[in-house]
């Protein structure tokens, strides 16, 4: 008579699952917070047909297209090649970081803040990692983030809230630029001052030279230009989406798999949250009373809670003072992680390369961002007196 052998008991199954859940929550903290916020406000404002108006499909499409093309560039080591060129040109840590920040600053004026970050954050990572200077990554990413949010303030299309207010109030272009020029210049000075504290250390590359595949580089460059063109509505965004999808399905399917879909879902969740907040009567009454007293301060502080784009949309219903509102929702883009959705891009990019360091990053991010917010708000307060 044979005795049946007992199946060995598996140990650690519960612990492994718990570890995976904890790891997921840490890696996708902002996504989880956004989903919870969306769900909570959905209880207050039950889902209805107006929810469909929350979602900016053009923004989501442009975001997907840029993410996909950036992944394709990464797969041919384009950013490594560009990083090598920057290191050879500027040769030391301070100069390279200044170059990265200025490129992001100028890029946000032309291709909007979120697009500038999607383009130049990978470049910052490759410059620092290929030269063994990853200790400066948090600082560099934070400065690039601030540069993107503040650099886009000078042009009507530099930040999404600018385009909305520019159209709603029919602001003359000259008056728009004149209003935003003072905080723009102050921002340049503050960013430069911060970067000057970085030590001048010679940089040497740890990677060997290599040549880019010419045909793919040209094609991906065209696709990137196409993803930017749809931002300016030169062609319908769905045409750009189709062209980029088909091109990458043929040339690099891995790029489509590597797209940060968690970031896209984060944007979707925040669209729901901000849309619901704007429909809560108590919120509307509160902002109506506050905007009659100090539009600049209220709009800057509002961004810290519901982000700058929904703040612009919500507060524009309660004031005719477009100047203070415009300045407020732009300088309010620095501060908390959700003061600008572009900041989520930086946070996700940093934590992807530096898992387990989110806490330290948030502390440093908050110190610099609130410093900029306080100084810019005080300066503009005296300008509007």
Secondary structure, 3 states (H helix, E strand, C coil): CCCCCCCCCCCCHHHHHHHHHHHHHHHCHHHHHHHHHHHHHHHHCCCCHHHHHHCCHHHHHHHHHHHHHHHHHHHCCHHHHHHHHHHHHHCEHHHHHHHHHHHHHHHHHHHCHHHHHHHHHHHHHHHHHHCCCHHHHHHHHHHHHHHHHHHHHHCCCCCHHHHHHHHHCCCCHHHHHHHHHHHHHHHHHHHHHHHCCCCCCECCCCCCCCCCCHHHHHHHHHHHHHHHHHHHCCCCHHHHHHHHHHHHHHHCHHHHHCCCHHHHHHHHHHHHHHHHHCCCHHHHHHHHHHHCCCHHHHHHHHHHHHCHHHHHHHHCCCCCCHHHHHHHHHHCCCCCCCCCHHHHHHHHHHHHHCCCCHHHHHHHHHHHHHHHHHHHHHHHHHHHC
